[in-house]
Each structure stands twice: as structure tokens, then as C-alpha cells.
Amino acid sequence: MPEAITISPSTTLLKSDQTLPLSSTWFDPEFWQSQHALTGTGHGRGAVWFINSQFGKFVIRRYRRGGLIAKFNKSHFLFTGQKHTRPWLELSLLEHMCSIGLPVPRPIGGLYVLNKGFYRGELLTQTIENAIDLFDIIKAGNSHTLNWYEIGKVVKRFHNEGIYHSDLNCHNIMVDQNGKVWLIDFDKCELRTQDTQWKQANIDRLKRSLDKESNLHSHFTVSDAQWRTFLEGYHG
């Protein structure tokens, strides 16, 4: 479990990696910009910043709300206890998955800041070196270079360990330069008892994401044969 360190009455630091001199400033993009270590930004389930520092390469993700509520509340959540905060839950799950050898980003730490019964949270993980997500690979017209059988096998590994990924899509599966397949973004994910229903729902969600992107981008193509190979890897 993460180590909780009280920084102030409103701010709590959560440490997963005890080897780094982690502090609350590590979650501030402006701090890294002042160190000339901020290399880019992105969007996932929240705002994302990429860091290349003397201590290593990291990703900061600020938790954001979705749906209609996001129109008037973008990044604050009701506080019901430390162990129910988004960074605590995701760090704990990442630590567990790392301990059993699943291919996920190495957890570094988290932070949450309280304000009038609500909190804002951030997560810090190690960058997966030289990795590209399926979306970018396929959009570039390179779906034929992917090992769809291996992708299916990796998703099956997570399911065999009871890992439910609440947003399994082509943006959250990455492949590095050595062909290793990784899963990322475990916000609102959890351990579940073995059940074919949620596993199939995960597979269906991934297929819907591929179909959706295919409808949006003319060069985004996954053939029926490639999807069948994915399923063979999953069921093999």
C-alpha cells in the first residue's frame, strides 16, 4: 500500500517508490517547467504532463471528472476517506499488478488536496520507454505490424488475475519498441472475482473503441482477420 505523508492540513503525499526524493512539487507542472524538464502534455482520463528529469521520466495525470458534471466541476471529488481517493486506489492496484509481474507503468506516487469536503488528486507513474498506443500505430496505417495474438494473450493475463479495466480501449494499450504489450490508465479499475460476463464486456468495449475510431479516421483500419487473431490469442 502507498505510504501516506501529511504535508499540510489539506495536502497528503502518497509514496509508492521509496527510492526517489518525492515531494508535493513533483505534481506541479510549473515546477518541472522551471527545471526545463516538462516535455509535453496530453489528454486521457484527465490532464497529462510528460516529465524528463534527472530522476527519470515520468507522467503526471490529474484526475478529471467526466459527463455532464464536468461542465461545472472539472477536477474535484467528494472526500469519503483516504482509501477511497482516486490516487490511493490506483496506486494500490498498480502496486499489486507490479508485484505479480503484469506489464503496467511503475507507480511512483500520488497527491490529494482537500478543500471543503472535496479533493483534487494527481498520480505520478514512470514513463513506458519507447512505447506507442494502438490508436497511433493503427492510425499511421501500421496495424499489420502489430502482434494481435500477443495483444490478446496479454489482455487474458490481466483477466486471469481478476483485473477489471473499466476503460479498455485502443488508447490504453501500448506496444514498446521490443514488441512488449502494456496496459495503462487504471483509474476506476479494480480486482474482481472470476466471471465471464465482465471479461466479455471488456473485450466488447475494446472492439467498440476500434470500430469508433475506424468510423472517425479514414486510415484507421483493423481487419476482421486481425481481430480474429486477437481473439485466438485471448482464448488460446
N, C-alpha and C positions, 0 to 999 in steps of 0.2 A: 504494500500500500504506500501511497505517497507520504512523505514527511511534511507535516503542516507546520509552518513557521509564521508566527504573528508579526507582521511588520508594523502595523499601527492598529488602532481600534477598528478601522474599516478595511484594512488590507491584509490578506493572508497569502503567503507564498507556499506553493506545493512543490516539493522536490522529489523527482524520481531518480535523477542522476546525482549521486553524491560526490562525483569526482570533479564537477565543474563549480566555479565560484558564482553560482546562480544568485541573482538579486532581482528586485522588482523592476529595475531599469531595463533588464533584458526583454521585458514585454512591451517596451515603449519604442515604436519605430523611429521616433525622432532621436532617441539616444543612439541607435545604430547608424542613423544618417549622419549624426555628428562625428561618428567614428569612421565614416566613409565605408561602412560595411553593409548598407542597405542596397541590395542588388535588383530588387524588383517587387512588384505587387501582383496580386491575383484575386480571384474570387472562387469560393467553393460554398460551403455552408458557413459563410462569414467572410470577413475581410482577411486577406492573407498577405504576409510580407516575407520576403526571402532574404536571409542574412548570410553573409560570408565574412566570418570574423576570425580573429587569431585563435579563438577557442573551437572553431569548427563551423560547419554550415548548418543553418537551422531554418525552420519555418515557424513563424508566429501566426496563429489563427485566432481571431477574435470571434467569439460566438455571436451569431446574429439570429434574430427571430425571422420566421417565415410567415407566409399567408397574410391575411388582412391586418393582423395585429401589428405587423412590421411597418405599416403606414404611419403609426403614431408612437411605436415603441420598437426601435431597431435592435437594441442590444442589452436590454435589462430583463432579468428573470426574477420571479418570486423566490426569496431565500427561505428554504424549509430545513436548513441544516447543511453542514459542510459536505457530508457524504451523499447529498442529493444534488450538489452543484455539478454543472456540466464538465468542468475541468477535472474534478475529482473522479467522476465516473469514467471519463475517457482515459485518464492516466492509469487508473486501476486496471481497466480492461487491456490497455496496451502492455502494461507490466506483465499481466498474466499471459498474454499471447506471446510476448518475447520469451518468457520463461519456458514455454513449450515449443519454441522454435518456429513459430509461424512468421511468414515474411511480411512484417509491418514496420512502420517507422519506429526508431528507438525513442521512447519517451524521455524528455528532459525535465519538464516541469510545467506548472500551471500557476495561475494567479486569479484571485477573485476579489472584487472591491465592493463592499456593502454601501448602500445608500437608501435609508428609509425603508428598510424591509425588502429591498431588491438588490441584486448583484449584477455586475458586469464581469465576464470571465474571458481569459485568454489561455491558450495552450501553446507549448513550445516543444517541437519534436526535431529530431535530426533529419536533415535532407537525405533523400534516397539519391545517391550519386548517379548521374548519367542515366536517369530514367525518364520515360515519356509515357503519358497516359494513352489508353487505347483510342480515345477520341482523336487526339492529334495524329497518331500513327495512321488511323483509318482515313481521316480527312485528307491526309497527304497522299492518299492513294496507295498505301502500303499494307493493306490488310492481308495481302498474300504473304507477307514476310512474318506474320505472327504465327506462333505455335499454338493454334487453337486447342489442340488436345491438352497441352500443358496448362493452358489457362483454365480449362475445365477441371483438371486434376487439382489445381491449387484451390479453386473455389470449393471443391469437395473436401479438401483438407480442413478448411475452416468449418464447414458444416459438420464434419465428423467430430470436431472438438466442441460443437454446440455454439459456435459463434454466429449470431444473427446480425447481419449487416443491414441496417434499416434503409440504406440508400445505395444498394449495389447497382452501379451504372458504369458506363464506359469512361467516365471521368475519374472514377475511384479505383480503377485497376491500372497498374503501371508495369512497364517492362523496362528493365535496365539494359545496358549495352552487352551484357553477358547472356541475355535472354531470360533472366530470372523474373518471375511474376510476383508483384507485390499488391497488397490491398491497402488503401489509405482511407482516412476520414471516418473515424468510428464514433462520432457524436451520435448519441441516442441509440447506440448499438448495445448488445447485451449477450450474456450467456443464457442459453435456453436448453430445456430438455429436448431430447431427440424426438423429432416429429417431421414427417414427410410434408406436412402442409406448409409450414413456414419456409422449409427449404425450397419447395417448388415455387412459392411466392417470390423468393429471392431470385430464382432463375428467370421467372416471368418478368420481374422488374428489370433485370439486365437486358432481356430481349426487347422490352418496350423502349428502353433508352436507345438501343441500337436502331430500332425502327424509327423512333422520333428524329434522331439526328440524320438518318438517311433521307427523311422527308424534307429536312431543312437545308441540307447541303448536297449539291449535285454530285460531288466527288466522294461522298461518304457512302461506301458500299461494303456490305458483308453478304457474301453469297450464302445460299442455302447449304451448300456443301461445307462451308466453313463453320456455320452454326451447328451442323450435324457433327462435325469433328469435335467441337466444344462439348457437345452432349456425350459423345463417346468417351472423351476424357473424363467427364464428370461421373459417368456411370461405370467406367471401366475399372 
